[in-house]
Amino acid sequence: MRLLVTGFGPFPGMPKNPSAALARQVAASGRLRRHGIETQVLVLPTTYRALDEVLAPALGSGADAVLMVGVAGRAKRVRLERRAVNRLSIFAPDAAGRHPQRLAEPGRPFALRSTATPERLAVLLRRAGVPCALSIDAGRYLCNTAYARALRSPAPAIFVHIPRRPVKGLASALAEVGLALARQSRLRRGAPPSA
C-alpha cells in the first residue's frame, strides 16, 4: 500500500512554504510504517509546468492514496477541500512568473468531487484537536489544478489547506488522515484492512 504525500515549494508572497515541511513530516510518520504503508513525499515546484513534469508521473506510478497539502495564506484554520473546479485565475502568476494560458481545461467537467469522504476526515482532525473546516473547493491557483489531477486518478485523494502559522499536532493528525485514505483504498480493492 503506497501513500503519496505532496506539498509545495515557495511562490509569490510565500517565500517559505510550510506545506513542504509538513508533507515531509507526515511521510516520515512511524504510525504509517507500522501499518504497512509505504510513503512517497513529493514537494512540487509551484509552477504550472511542474504539474505535467513532476506531479503527473508521480500520480501515474500507482499510488494507492493521495494526501495533498498546500498553504492558504489568509486561512485561520485547516481546510479540507471537497472538490476541485475547472477554473483558473489568469491574474496570479506561478513561482516562475507564468500565468495559465486558459481559464479552464477544455473537455473537462466543471467540478470533480473527492471520493475520500472529507466529512469523515474532518472528524479525525477534530478528534486530534486540530480545528478544521470543510471548504467547497481548492480555489483557482495551482492547489486546485493539482487537486483536479489527483481526483482524475483512481486513488482516493484529499487536499488539505493549512494556515501559514503552525498548527499543533497537525503532522500526526494528517498521518491519521493518510491511514484512513489507505484503508479506504484497501476496501475499494477488496483487500483485508490492516490492524
C-alpha positions as MATLAB code, in Angstrom:
seq = 'MRLLVTGFGPFPGMPKNPSAALARQVAASGRLRRHGIETQVLVLPTTYRALDEVLAPALGSGADAVLMVGVAGRAKRVRLERRAVNRLSIFAPDAAGRHPQRLAEPGRPFALRSTATPERLAVLLRRAGVPCALSIDAGRYLCNTAYARALRSPAPAIFVHIPRRPVKGLASALAEVGLALARQSRLRRGAPPSA';
ca = [
       0.000    0.000    0.000;
       1.540    3.311   -1.083;
       0.523    6.805    0.043;
       1.680    9.789   -1.999;
       2.039   12.912    0.176;
       2.531   16.209   -1.613;
       3.434   19.724   -0.551;
       4.513   22.822   -2.458;
       7.626   24.959   -2.697;
       7.690   28.759   -2.414;
       5.511   31.019   -4.543;
       4.970   34.797   -4.820;
       4.045   36.118   -1.376;
       5.089   32.857    0.346;
       8.919   32.659    0.317;
       8.897   29.703    2.735;
       6.007   27.330    2.166;
       5.129   25.363    5.341;
       3.327   22.683    3.308;
       6.676   21.250    2.151;
       7.966   20.606    5.682;
       4.579   19.282    6.790;
       4.388   16.847    3.860;
       7.836   15.513    4.797;
       6.798   15.101    8.455;
       3.634   13.211    7.521;
       5.508   10.938    5.104;
       8.049   10.119    7.846;
       5.326    9.005   10.286;
       6.166    5.833   12.162;
       2.443    5.160   12.541;
       2.043    4.815    8.792;
       5.040    2.478    8.587;
       3.679    0.314   11.417;
       0.506   -0.164    9.363;
       2.478   -1.292    6.324;
       2.014    1.924    4.384;
       4.918    2.948    2.225;
       5.031    6.709    1.740;
       6.369    8.814   -1.073;
       6.803   12.535   -0.442;
       6.744   14.969   -3.318;
       7.422   18.686   -2.887;
       6.124   20.287   -6.045;
       7.662   23.411   -7.501;
       4.794   25.900   -7.517;
       4.627   26.119  -11.299;
       2.055   25.025  -13.833;
       4.825   23.214  -15.700;
       5.587   21.042  -12.642;
       2.071   19.622  -12.753;
       2.918   17.906  -16.042;
       6.588   17.209  -15.390;
       6.535   16.207  -11.698;
       3.007   15.507  -10.451;
       1.631   13.581  -13.438;
       4.413   10.928  -13.362;
       4.014   10.521   -9.581;
       0.252   10.015   -9.924;
       0.832    7.606  -12.801;
       3.266    5.490  -10.780;
       0.462    3.686   -8.967;
      -0.091    5.443   -5.642;
      -2.953    3.797   -3.739;
      -3.969    7.035   -1.972;
      -3.021   10.711   -2.257;
      -2.772   13.291    0.539;
      -2.084   16.789   -0.788;
      -1.104   19.730    1.410;
      -0.969   23.396    0.446;
      -0.908   26.676    2.307;
      -3.717   29.222    2.275;
      -2.034   32.415    3.437;
      -5.151   34.030    4.938;
      -6.663   30.870    6.463;
      -7.151   30.808   10.223;
      -7.610   27.035   10.411;
      -7.099   23.861    8.431;
      -9.479   23.345    5.490;
     -10.363   20.067    3.792;
     -11.317   20.650    0.179;
     -14.441   18.869   -1.061;
     -13.705   19.356   -4.754;
     -11.542   20.876   -7.471;
     -13.052   23.060  -10.155;
     -12.077   23.511  -13.770;
     -11.409   27.227  -13.437;
      -8.101   29.096  -13.103;
      -7.185   32.660  -12.322;
      -5.149   34.332  -15.022;
      -4.155   37.064  -12.545;
      -1.951   35.019  -10.176;
       1.461   34.086  -11.603;
       3.193   30.884  -10.551;
       6.668   30.821   -8.962;
       8.222   31.102  -12.442;
       6.194   34.232  -13.159;
       3.947   32.456  -15.650;
       0.172   32.688  -15.869;
      -2.095   29.845  -17.010;
      -2.796   30.006  -20.725;
      -6.546   29.406  -20.342;
      -9.264   29.863  -17.798;
     -10.282   26.184  -17.982;
      -9.128   22.876  -19.423;
     -11.273   22.104  -22.470;
     -13.292   18.906  -22.391;
     -13.105   18.541  -18.597;
     -16.077   18.675  -16.213;
     -16.595   21.860  -14.210;
     -16.064   20.123  -10.849;
     -14.548   16.910   -9.533;
     -15.605   15.809   -6.054;
     -13.342   13.958   -3.669;
     -14.377   10.382   -3.014;
     -12.283   10.401    0.148;
     -15.225   11.469    2.356;
     -13.894   14.857    3.545;
     -16.579   14.991    6.261;
     -15.252   11.818    7.880;
     -11.658   13.021    7.584;
     -12.629   16.305    9.282;
     -13.902   14.268   12.236;
     -10.469   12.608   12.518;
      -8.746   16.001   12.606;
     -11.154   17.404   15.197;
     -10.698   14.338   17.416;
      -6.954   15.023   17.284;
      -7.608   18.577   18.484;
      -6.996   20.240   15.110;
      -9.542   22.976   14.334;
     -10.704   22.467   10.767;
     -13.453   23.289    8.324;
     -14.813   21.852    5.114;
     -14.303   24.045    2.074;
     -16.276   23.964   -1.140;
     -13.222   23.895   -3.455;
      -9.474   24.384   -3.598;
      -9.523   27.861   -5.152;
      -8.222   28.995   -8.537;
      -4.462   28.568   -8.168;
      -2.091   25.615   -8.523;
      -3.560   23.828   -5.492;
      -6.834   23.489   -7.337;
      -5.215   22.356  -10.586;
      -3.047   19.792   -8.790;
      -6.069   18.505   -6.877;
      -8.048   18.092  -10.097;
      -5.219   15.944  -11.463;
      -5.266   13.761   -8.355;
      -9.058   13.428   -8.451;
      -8.839   12.100  -12.003;
      -6.633    9.238  -10.764;
      -8.276    6.068   -9.377;
      -6.776    6.574   -5.892;
      -8.769    8.272   -3.125;
      -7.362   11.792   -2.718;
      -7.871   14.750   -0.417;
      -6.413   18.256   -0.471;
      -5.760   19.947    2.859;
      -5.115   23.679    3.019;
      -3.167   24.770    6.074;
      -2.715   28.229    7.604;
       0.623   29.995    7.352;
       1.207   29.594   11.101;
       1.958   26.136   12.556;
      -0.938   24.105   13.950;
      -0.101   21.984   16.987;
      -0.365   18.240   16.342;
      -1.132   18.636   12.643;
       1.538   16.245   11.329;
       0.324   13.328   13.437;
      -3.326   14.177   12.693;
      -2.588   14.181    8.959;
      -0.852   10.825    9.338;
      -4.221    9.543   10.631;
      -5.874   11.042    7.551;
      -3.303    9.235    5.392;
      -4.063    5.994    7.218;
      -7.807    6.488    6.613;
      -7.158    7.092    2.898;
      -5.087    3.905    2.680;
      -7.836    1.927    4.429;
     -10.402    3.328    2.011;
      -8.213    2.280   -0.900;
      -7.889   -1.236    0.517;
     -11.660   -1.517    0.912;
     -12.202   -0.395   -2.680;
      -9.843   -3.070   -3.898;
     -11.407   -5.704   -1.664;
      -8.184   -6.251    0.297;
      -8.400   -7.016    4.032;
      -7.843   -3.946    6.250;
      -4.648   -3.672    8.277;
      -4.656   -3.753   12.093;
];
